[in-house]
Amino acid sequence: MPALTGPLTAEEVLDREFLEIRAKILEVAAALDRLDRASGSVAADERRRQIDAAIAILHTSDPDRSERVQRQFSLPYLEHWREQFQIDTRRERQA
């Protein structure tokens, strides 16, 4: 078993992650290219707005980027979500 060392340096993380990051960025770029070349427009589509907002977050150097991107694609918490989605809580309590 290898000896445990301290946290990786930024250079070590970049060495380890670079190719995967590069591949994911290329995948996103290709998807956006396909979207832009397709007929019609999705400029008014909320999902496109979410994508653009998430990309803008990636341009920051904030330490909580992953959380902020996740929130872009998440629904807000609804206190009465069980009722909204018609989930019967009585059956869950009996189990």
C-alpha positions in Angstrom: 0.0 0.0 0.0 1.5 3.4 -1.0 2.3 5.8 1.8 -0.3 8.6 2.2 1.0 12.0 1.3 -0.4 15.5 1.8 -2.8 17.2 -0.6 -1.7 17.4 -4.2 -0.2 20.6 -5.5 -2.0 22.6 -8.2 0.5 21.4 -10.8 -0.1 17.8 -9.8 -3.9 18.2 -10.0 -3.5 19.8 -13.5 -1.2 17.0 -14.6 -3.7 14.4 -13.4 -6.9 16.2 -14.7 -5.8 18.0 -17.8 -6.8 15.5 -20.5 -10.2 14.8 -18.9 -11.0 18.5 -18.5 -9.9 19.1 -22.1 -12.2 16.3 -23.4 -15.2 17.6 -21.5 -14.7 21.1 -22.7 -14.4 19.8 -26.3 -17.6 17.8 -25.8 -19.5 20.9 -24.6 -18.1 23.0 -27.4 -19.2 20.4 -30.0 -22.7 20.2 -28.5 -23.0 24.0 -28.6 -21.7 24.0 -32.2 -24.4 21.5 -33.2 -27.0 23.6 -31.5 -25.9 26.8 -33.2 -25.9 25.1 -36.6 -29.3 23.5 -36.2 -32.3 25.2 -37.8 -34.5 27.3 -35.6 -33.6 29.1 -32.4 -33.6 28.2 -28.7 -32.6 31.7 -27.6 -35.8 32.0 -25.5 -35.5 28.5 -24.1 -34.8 28.4 -20.3 -32.4 25.5 -20.7 -30.2 27.5 -23.0 -30.2 30.3 -20.5 -29.2 27.8 -17.8 -26.3 26.6 -20.0 -25.1 30.1 -20.7 -25.3 31.0 -17.0 -23.3 27.9 -16.0 -20.6 28.7 -18.6 -20.4 32.2 -17.1 -19.9 30.7 -13.7 -17.0 28.7 -15.1 -15.3 31.9 -16.1 -15.0 33.0 -12.4 -12.3 31.9 -10.0 -14.8 31.4 -7.1 -14.1 28.3 -5.0 -17.8 27.2 -5.1 -18.2 26.9 -8.9 -19.4 23.4 -8.8 -22.1 24.2 -6.3 -23.2 27.3 -8.3 -23.4 25.3 -11.6 -25.4 22.6 -9.9 -27.8 25.2 -8.6 -28.3 26.5 -12.2 -29.7 23.2 -13.2 -31.7 22.4 -10.0 -35.2 23.1 -9.1 -35.9 25.4 -6.2 -36.9 23.6 -3.0 -40.7 23.4 -2.7 -41.9 22.9 0.9 -45.1 21.0 -0.3 -43.4 19.0 -3.0 -45.1 15.7 -1.9 -48.5 17.2 -2.5 -47.5 18.8 -5.8 -46.2 15.5 -7.1 -49.1 13.6 -5.5 -46.9 11.4 -3.3 -49.0 9.4 -0.8 -47.1 9.8 2.5 -49.4 7.4 4.4 -48.1 4.4 2.5 -44.5 5.4 3.3 -45.3 5.7 7.0 -46.8 2.2 7.1 -43.7 0.5 5.6 
